[in-house]
């Protein structure tokens, strides 16, 4: 094989590899954009729904336990 044929093969391989890398980057960017768009849709609250009030559970002591007056005052504050 002469040097022109070898250089032509190297050129074709290089161009093919560059094209494949470019396609992988484009497809990765498309997938990343789609994923981030879906995440943002789930994170942002809908404009139609009103803000929700946080509800904290009321904890009650066990009936068998004896409670000091300080603990009772703390429980009655909430």
N, C-alpha and C positions, 0 to 999 in steps of 0.2 A: 504494500500500500504506500502510496506517496504521501507527502506531508500535507498536501491540500485536502485530501480525503480525511485524514486524521483531524485536521483543524475543523473541517466541516462537521464531523461527528461530535467533537468537543463543543462546538457552537450550538448544535441542536440539543445536546444533553443539557447544556447550561441554560438555554432559553426555556426548555421544558421544565427544569427544576424551578426557575424563577417564576414561571407561570403557575406551577403547582403551589408554591409558597404564597403567591399573591391570592390565589383562589381560597386557600386555607384561611388567610387573614380576613378576606372579605366575608366568608361564611362565619368565622368566629365573631366578627363584628356584628353581623346580622343576628346571630343567636344571642349575643350578650345584650344587644339593644332590646330584643324581644323579652328576655328574662327580666331586665331592669324595668321595662315598661309594665310588665305584669306585677312585679313587686310594688311599684309605685301605685298602681291601681288599688292594691289591697291595703297599703299603708295609709293612703289618703282617705279620710272619711268622706262619705257621700254628702254632697251639699244639701240634699233634701232632708236628711235625718237630723233631728235636733241633738245637741250634745247630751250625752247620758250622764246621769248622776251616779257617782260611785256609792255602792251600798256595802257597808262593812257588817260582818256577822256579829251578833250579840252573843258573847260567851257567858254562860252561866256556870256557877260553881257546882260541884257535885254535892248531893244532899247529905252524904255521910261526913263531909268535911266540916270542921269547925272554922269559922272565919273570924278574924280579929276585927275590931271596929275600924281600924285604918283600911284594911282590905275592903270592908263593906262600903266605906265612904268612896273608895276608888271605883268600886263597881257601880255605885249609884250615880257617879258623875256622868256616865255615858247613858 
